[in-house]
Amino acid sequence: MKAIGTRRWWTVGALTMSSLVIGVDVTVLNLALPTLATDLHATTAQLQWFADAYLLVLGALMLPAGMLGDRFGRRWLLLTGLGVFAVGSVACAYASSPGMLIAARAVLGLGAAVILPLSLSIIPVLFAEHERQRAIAVVASAAIAAYPIGPILGGWLLTHYWWGSVFLINIPLIAVAIVAVATLMPESRGTERRRLDPLGILLSAGGLAVLTYGIVEAGERGWSNPVTASYLAIGTVALAGFLAWQRRVLRVGVRQPLVELGLFRSPEFTWGMLLATLVGFAMIGLLFAVPQYLRSVLDHDAMATGIRLLPLVGGMIVGLGLGDRLSGAVGSKITSATGFALIAAGFAIASRTDASSGDGFLAGWLTVVGAGFGVALPSTMNAAIGRLTGERGGVGAALIAATRQIGGTFGVAVLGSLLNAAYRDHLPLAGLPAAVAGPVRDSVASGVATAATLGSPDLRTTVEAAFLHGMDVLLATAAGIAAAGAVLALVFLPSSAGSGPGREEADGALIHHPSGRHHDM
């Protein structure tokens, strides 16, 4: 491994660039939706599918991508994923119909399904325990940094160029990532060569896709809707069948299982993965509500919204350094609980937002939440990733990424439904004509637009007050979720969480250098 030397940290930079590509793409799509509706004559259902096509392919294919990386080489497959993402980005930019854009978004989902798990899987191969959390922190920072960067770049491009330019943001980022991965990242793969498990791949992909779609539909139709319930039930049954099949595959031993079920015997892996998902679940409330608050209530454009989210990144940078020092001193258990406590405190402060709250108040609590995120996410992920070996690192990382993806989708549906319900319950709509009450109930953006059309400042004030109430309820709930995360970390995360096989013990992993040399670890 000495031959790799300082290249390991340059490799982390390449992985960070890969993750940033995905994060920026997610944020710029939301910015472009109003323009897409006009220029492509897209219906509301088609606008929804611009996001859903990406989510379904991403959720379905992460586990197979992780397995293929272990089998055929993580560096090679990551380069392939980046290339697919580039092709999908160009296709999105030049799509001339809603159907073409939906197909292009599915291609982007395929690329992202490869990039996300393989960006994580190389970390336990390259880094020993004392450096691993720092590497995870750097890669994880890209996910949150994309939220202000995307609106700032995307808002500027939408102001000066055509809508397709927001998808071409990805191309220079991908170009840098491809060069960095090709020249800096060593090849690694497992040594296991049993037959593949096509039924397991089919059950996992189908189950995750259907479950993801059911969760998305729940956010649109409600949890009691028969269509929603059907998708959730089918997805759950398919995944239960997948787990039963994986147990049989492990007993027979002829085929290579898609998921290493033995990982769940490790409390570090299980609770680290669940707590990392809980971090994302709590954070999704912020990312769902605050942009709506800034744009619809405070009338900021996309670029100004991105700028006002920058304190989140500043806090995260502080938190990353604090978490690294804390983890070395007291371990992942206390570090994770501290991060969750900071998130809970920030959200508790945020839940007192009212009409008089200014930018200073927003920047203050965003900084606290960002710091908590920077402390909690790397330490919880390190607890889980520390249990992965070089042999099955891709599959394990894919399982972590897939769980977090499902958790994030679930968070949007649950917390979004909570905000919308609280918003609608706080609207005094009695006496309003149905043609006015309907759009006002739909969303704060629709309500503000209706008030502007009618020239009614009183209606706008009512809409804003109702949304602030809904946002405060959501943020108070997120504070409770984060507080629960702190308790769960203290109770269930082992004190030794984060210790694992390390580079020196990565069972049989083979490292191949770009030069063609290779070393057994």
N, C-alpha and C positions, 0 to 999 in steps of 0.2 A: 504493500500500500504506500510505501514511501515514495514510489515513483509518481504517485498522484500529487503529493506535496500540496502547495498552496492552491492548486487547481480546484480543490474541493470547494473553496469559498467563491471562486469564480463560477463554478458550477451552480452554486446556490443562486448567484445573480441571474443565471440563465433560467433556472426554475422559477424565480420570482417574476421574470419577464413573461414567462409562459402563463403564469397565473393571472398576471395583470391584464393580459390580452382578453381573457374570459370575463373578468370583472368589468372592464370598460365596455365590452360589447353588451352586457346585460343592461347597463345603465343608459347607454345611448339609444337602445331600442325604445325605451319608455319616452325619451325626448322626441323621437321621430314619429310616434303614433298619430298625433293630430295631422301632421303633414301627409303621412301615408294614407290616412282615411280620405283625404281630399285628392291627392295626386293619383292614387291607384284605385280610387272609387271603392275602397274596402268597406265591407259591412262590419258591424260590431262583432259578429261571430268570427269573421276573418281576422280582425285585429286581435282577438283573443287567441286564435290559432297561430299568429306570428310568435307568440310566447310559448304556447302549449306544444307546438311541434318540436321546439328546442328542448323543452323540459322533458318530454316523453322519451325522446331518443337518448338524452343525457342520462336520465334515471335508469333506462333499460340496459344500457351497454357498458356501464362502468365496471361491473364485475367481470364480464368476459374480457374487457380490455386489460384489466389487471392480471388475469390469468395468462393472456397472450404475451404480455410483457415479461412475466416470469419465465415463460417457455421459450420465447424467440428473441428476447433482448429488449431491455427497457429503453435504452437510448434509441435504438432503431425504431421502435414503435412510437416513442415520443416525437421523433422527427416526422414520422408519418402523420401523427395526429395534428401537428402544427401545419403540415402541408394541406391536410384536409380542411383545417380551419381557415387557411388562406383562400382556398378555392371557394368555400362557402361564403366568405366575406365579400369576395368579388361578385359572386352570383347574387348576393343580397343587394349590393350596390346598384347593379344593372338590371334587376328584376323589373319586368314591364307589366306584371299582373299580380294580383294577390296570390294566385296558385303558385306562381314561380317563386315568390318570396317565401311562402310557407315551405316549399321544397328546399329552398336554400337555407332556411332556418334549421330544418332537420339535418342538413349536412353540417351546419355549425355545431349542432348537438352531438353529432358523431365525433367531430374533432375534439370537442370539450370532454366527452366521455373518455377519451384516451389521455388527454393532457392532465386532467385533475388527479387521477390516482397515480399516474406514473411520475408526476412531479413530487409526490410524497414518498413513493416507494424507494427512491434512490437514497433518501436521507439516512435510514438505518444501515444502509450498505456502506456509506461513506464516512459516517460520523460515530464516534464513541459517545458514551453517555454524557461526559462532561461538556461536549460541544453540541450535542444533538438539539437541545432545546433552543439554543441560539439560532441554529440553522432553520428549525421549524418556525421560529418567530419571524425571521426575515421573509420566508416564503409566505407565511400567513398574512403578513402586513400588506401584501399586494391586494388581498381580497377587500380590505376596508379602504385602502387608498384609492381604489377604483371608483368609489362612490362620489367623491368630489371631483376627481380628475375627469370622469366621464361627462358629467354635466358641463364642466368648464370648457373642455374641448368640443364636445358635441354642440353645446349652445352656440359657441363661436362659429362652428361650421354651418349650422342651420341658419344662422343669421346672414352668412356671406356666400354660401354655396348651396347646391341642391341636396336633397335628403340623402342620396346615396353616399355622399361624402362621409357620413357618420360611420358607415360600415368600413370605409377604406382607412379609417384610423388604425384598424387592426394590422394592415399590411406592413408598415415600417416596424411595428412592434414585433410581428411574427418574423420578419426578416432578421432582426437582431437576435431573437430567440433561437432561430434555426442555426445561425452561424455560431452562436455561443454553445449550444448543445452539441453541434457537430464537432467542434474543435476542442471543447473543454470537458465534456462529460464522458467518463469512461463507460464502456458497455458493461452491463451486468445481467445475469440471468440465473435461474435456478438450474439444478442438474437433473431434476426429476423428468423422466421421459415416458410416463405411462400414457395410455390412450386418453384422448379428450372425452368429455362427457357432454354430448350434444343435447340430451334430454335435460340435463341440469341447466345448460345455457338457455334453452328454450323456456323452461319454467321460471328461471330467475328473471330473464328479460321481460317475458310476458307479465309476470306478477308485478314487477316493479313499475312497468309502464302503465298497467291498468290501475294499480294503487295510486300512482302519481296523478293520473287523470281524474280518479275519483276525488282526491283531495282538492284538486283545482276546481272541479265542478262543485264541491261543497262550498267553496268560497263564493261561487256565483249563484247557485240554486238554493243553498242551505243544506244542513246536515240531514234533515229528515226527508229530503226529496227522494222519491223512489229510484230515480236514475242514479243519483249520487250513491245511495245505499247499495245498489246493484254493483256498481264499479268497485266500491270499497270491499264488498263481500267477495267478489270474484278475485280481486287482487290478493286479498288475505288468504283465501283458499289456495290459490296458486303458489304463494310463497310458503304456506304450510306444507304443501306437497313437495316443493323444492327442498325444504329442510329434511323431510322424511326420506327423500331420494338420496340426499347427500349422506345421510347416516348409512344407508344401504351401500352406497359407493365406497364409503370408508371401510365397511365390514368386508366387502368382497376384495377390495384392494387392486382390482385390475385397471380401473379408470382413475384418472386424476380428478379429485373433487374440485369443484369450482370455489368452494368456501372451506377454509380450514376451521372446522367446528371446534377443534381443540383450543383455539384461541379464546373461546368463551369460558374456558376453565380458569383463565387468568383474570382475577379481579382488576388488575391494572389495565388490561386491554378493554374489558367490558365497561368498567366505570369511566375510564378515560374517554372511550368513544362516546358513551352516553352523555357525559358532561360536556364534551366538545360540541355535541349536537345541541345541548341545552343552551350553551353560549350563543350559538347561531339563532336558536329559537327566540331568545330574549332580544337579541339585536335586531331581528327582522321587524319587530314592532317599531323601533326607531326609524328604520329605513322605509317602512311603509307609511308612517304618519307624518314625519317631519317634512319631507319634500312637499306633501300636500299642504301643510301649514304654511310653508314659505311661499309657495306659488299661488295658492288660492286665497289664503287669508291675508298674507302680507304683500301680495302682488309682485313678488320677485320673479324675474325670468330665470331660465335654466342656468345661465352662467352665474348669476348672482346667488342662486340656490347652492350651486357647487362651492362657491367661495365661502358661504356661511357654514358649510359642512366641514371646512378645513380644520377647525379645532378638534374634531373627532380624530383626525389623523395625527395632529400634534399630541393629543393625549395618548394615543396609541404608541407613538414613538417613545414617550416617557415610560409608559407601561411596559414596553418590551424590555427596556433596560432594567427597570425595577424587578420585573418577573425573573429575568436571568439571574440577578443577584440573589433574590429571595430563594429561588429554587436550589441554588448551590448551598445556601445556608440552612434552609429548613425543609427542603423536599417539596415534591409536587402537591402533597395533601394540603399543607398550609398555604402554599402559593396559590393553588387553584381556589381555595376558599376565600383568600384575600381578594383575588380578582373578581369573584362573584359578588363579594361584599361591596366593592367599589362600584360595580355595575348597578347593584341594587340601590346604593346611595344616590348615584347620579339620576336614575330613573325616578326615585322618590322625590327628588328636587324638581325634576322635569314635570312631574304630575301636578305641580302647582302653577303651570303656565296659564296665564290669563291674557285678556286683551291689552293690558298695559305692559306685558313682558317685552323687553327690548333685546337687541342683539347681544348685549353683554351677558344677560341672564342665559340666553341660548348657548353662547360660547362657553360659559362656565360649566353648565351641566354636560354639554357634549365632551368637554375635556375630561371630566371625571369618568364618564362612561367609556370614552376611548382608552383611558388609562386602565380601567378594569378589563376591557377587552384585551389589551396588550399583555396583561398579566395572566388572565385566565385561559385564553385559547391555546397559546403555546404549551403551557404546563399540562393542560388536560390532554392535548394531542400527543405530547411527549410521553405521557403515561401509557397511552395506547400504542404508539409507534415503537416505543422501546421494547415491546414484546414481539415485534416482527423480526423475522430472520431474512437473510438474503435469499433463501430458497423460495419462500412464498411471500415476499414483501409486496409484490404487485397486487396479489389477491387481498392481503390484509389491508393495504392502503385503499384499495377500491371499496372494501367493505366500510371503512371509515368514511370515505368520500360519499358513498351512496347513502349511508345513514344520515349524514349531515345534509345531503341534498333533499331527502325525504323530509327531514326535520324542518328545513327552511321552507319547503313548500307547505307543509302542515302549519307552520307558524304564520305564513301569509294568510292562509285560509281561516285559521282560528282567530288570530288577533285582528285580521281585517273584518271578519264577521262581528267581532266584539265592538270594534270602533263604529262600524256602520249601524249596529243595533242601538248603541248608546247615542249616536248622532240623531237617528230617526226618533227615538223616544223623547229626545229633548226639543224636538221641533213642534211649536204650537201651530199646527196646520189647520185648525178649525176655522172655517169660513173662507178658506182659500179655494178658488176654482180648481177642479181636477187637473186642468191643463197646466196650472202653475204648481200645484202640490206634488204632482208626479215627478217632474224634473228636480224639484227641490229635494225630494226624498232620495233621489238616485245617488247623489254625491255632493260634496262641498263645491267642487268645480262647477257642476251643473247648477247648483243653487245660486252661486255667485253670478254665473252668467245670466240666469233667469232674473235675478234682482237688477242687473245692469240693463237688461232688455226692457224691464218694466219701469226703470228709473226710480226704484224704491230703495232708498238708503236703509229704511227700517227693516225691510226683508233681508237685506245683506247683513245687517247687524245680528238679526235672529239666526241666520245661517252660520255666521262665524261663531257665535256663542255656542250653538249646538255642536259644531265641529270641535271647538276647544274642549267642551265637556267630554265628547267621545275620545279625543286624543288623551286627555288626562286620565280617563278610565283605562285606556290601553296601556299607557305608560306606568300607571300604578300596578296593573296586572303584571307587566314586564318586571317591575321591581320585585313583586312577590315571587315570580319565577326565578329571578336571580338569587333572591334570598334563600329559596329552596335549594338552589344549586350549591350555595355555600354550605348548607347543612349536609346535603348529600355527599359533598366532597370530604367533609370532616368525618362523616360516619362510615362511608364505604370505600373511599380511595385509600389503598394501603399506604403506610408511611414510606415504603420503599418504592412507590410508584415512580416510574421514570427509569428505573434501573432495568436493564435488559441485556440481550446478548451482545450489543455493541458491535463494532466493526470486527474486533478480533475473534468473535464467536459466531459470526453469521454463517449458519450451517451450510457449508458447501457452496456458498455463492461464488460465482466466478466473475472476476473483474477483467474486462478486456479494454485496453487502452486504444484510443483512436489510431495510434501508431501500429497496432496489430499485436503488441505485447499483451500478455495477460498474467494475472497473478491469482493464485488461490488465496482466499482470505484466511 
